Amino acid sequence: MVFKKGKAVNGSFLFIKSFDSDLDYPRFGFVVAAKFAPKAVVRNKVRRMLTQSIWPELLPNMSSCDTVVVVTKKIPEKIELVKDDFLTTLKRSKIL
């Protein structure tokens, strides 16, 4: 449902698709393809880092929507660049 009817916002390393939901809380899904991060350790590290960047401070202030975050480019050496891109893209999509 999110991919079919959601609103997309592109960032430098990722894109976000979001769709309003009837729930009282936001839900997130993170997709990091093996094409962009060949090792599972790196993919899981990116997922954890993205989750930790919104939990627990930002999550209560977000609107209730279903959101899918898809990494679309090769992960740089400094993973913090992806985190910064994620937060900037969240602000542009008006989820934050």
Helices and strands as residue ranges (DSSP letters): H 2-5, E 7-10, E 14-20, E 27-32, H 40-54, G 59-61, E 65-71, H 80-92
